[in-house]
Amino acid sequence: MALSVAAGLEWHNRKPEEFIDQIVKSARIVNDFTLVDGVKSKVALPIYGATLSFGSDLCTFDPQSAAEIDEKEMSVSTFKWDFVNCKNVLESEYRSMMLRQGQLNEEVMDADFADWVFDYFAKLVGSKVLAEAGTQLIDAIENGADAASVNTDTISAIDESNILAALETGYKAMPADVLAAVYGDADRSFLPTIYLGTAAFQAYQLAIADKYTQTPEGIIRGEIPTYLGMPVVHFASLPANTVIMTPPRNLVMLTDDFADTTAIQNEYEARVNSLYVWGQFKLGFDFKNPAHIVYLKTA
């Protein structure tokens, strides 16, 4: 049976264009990425750089400054899914339960179910988007065209006993302009964030808690301080034994249409009492400046 996008039911009190926005917000870490919208396949992002200096003689036109623009190509991939809740499932599972609770109108029951499906799909897709963010970002760092320019260092397998030593290794590998932001001497938008996977973040919590022997209240409340002035953030989809240190503005999320009203559609076919849900969208993850990334991994 051919499904018609035009036949899609409205999402009642929801707007379809909220879907991509909702899946991004449900994957909290993705909010740190700079959004580049309108990417249909590939896009070349301009990366700016400059060397600025003042001439020594104000009376002589002696330009000593230079600026340049490099382009970095980034791309998106297509993600799609479909789901059908057939008559048997609707009647034996969802509708039977709602009928026992006194709801007798099939249209009302299925409208409620459509709202629930929207929320459920948003959460499921959000977890997939987070996984893709980690996978694609690591691939770009390790195998991208500018991977050789990333500040990469080798660390031991991360645990509670050595996580702070690993972060110290990364701190020492930071470029001068990023360190200047840490010290408050320069543009604070360059302030790096430390991104840790689940096991590494747990190790960091335990290591810091051990340092808080004189302040048990901090441990009880679960407060996790910054590391040398840099925020420490949980990035669930990072591989084990890896650490990324970079300003959040350096991370990029690309999409073809952030407000795509057809990113998710549904259709209820009365002939077979079945609810169909399907969707498609494009996403990509990358970074701008390799010199502003410190990447720690095991050998």
Secondary structure, DSSP 8 states (H G I E B T S, - for coil): ----GGG----TTS-TTHHHHHHHHHSGGGGGSEEEE--SSEEEEEEEEEE----S-TTS-----EEEEEEEEEE-EEEEEEEEE-HHHIIIIIHHHHHHTT---HHHHHHHHHHHHHHHHHHHHHHHHHHHHHHHHHHHHHHSTTGGGSEEEE-----TTTHHHHHHHHHHT--HHHHHHHTTSS-GGG--EEEE-HHHHHHHHHHHHHH-TT-HHHHHTT----BTTB-EEE-TTS-TTEEEEE-GGGEEEEES-TT-TTSEEEEEETTTTEEEEEEEEEEEEEES-GGG-EEEE--
